């Protein structure tokens, strides 16, 4: 089987390598010409010459680049060809894009992909949305990418279901990482445990909180015991926000996921306005000390009346 792959970044490049190792023919294109197999989308589509299958193009580009790429592909592909969006797209956009391509007779599949930079070695978890017949056609690709064994792939439902499943997956990921992070901070602050990295390492077997994320946390602590080299700033990809928005829409309580998202927002504040307000109120009702805006020393509490 052959396919075109648009976007050869950290994940796309490794996906190309894993699929080729499984015997698939992959024609990749990227804005970086030095790693591309084709000069542009037209050249890439022209190199897909298998007569016994529809042309298949997997798109792995940032969210802002998806629509321009799909619009160009709509003019290059033919009826019966297939486009897979493997990026972190919002599920509501999948329906619109599927309709756009369907007008040209082109099939569309959305596929949430998890695995990051470790996917080449471990395989990628794939969550797909689309027609069952189209998914069946693409199974050689999915089999090449997924981990060995019975798990790591799901046909989640109709178009949009794959990215919705991946969105919820990422929301859960936010909450799990936040719990590990808060545990790390508490262990560090208490000055009771002699080696925080060894504690985390001990949790990797036999405990109910063991996970791959825990393994990655241990890796990070082995490289930087107190994480002194890292600034306490965390971005969000957007999927945590979408998860909370969907929860609101469906009246589903997701307090852990919501709190973990808001914790990331807090990490970006040099000086939290909300915490200023709390400090001011504590100072007013209880005479609790506050730190001055410029002077790190404590200000004098107000005189009680």
ABEGO torsion letter per residue (X at the ends): XBBBBBEABAAAAAAAAAAAAAGBBBBBBBABAAABABABAAAAAAABABAABBBBBBBBBBAAAAAAAAAAAAAABBBGBBBBBABBBBAAAAAAAAAAAAAAGBBBBBBBBBGEAAAAAAEBBBBBBEBAAAAAAAAAAAAAABBBEABGBBBAEBBGAAAAAAAAAAAAAAAAAAAAAAAAAAAAAAGABABAAAAAAAAABGBAABBAAAAAAAAAAAABAAGAABBBBBBBAGAAAAAAAAAAAAGBBBAAAAAAAAAAAAAABABBAAAAAAAAAAAAAAGBBBBBAABABBBBBBBBX
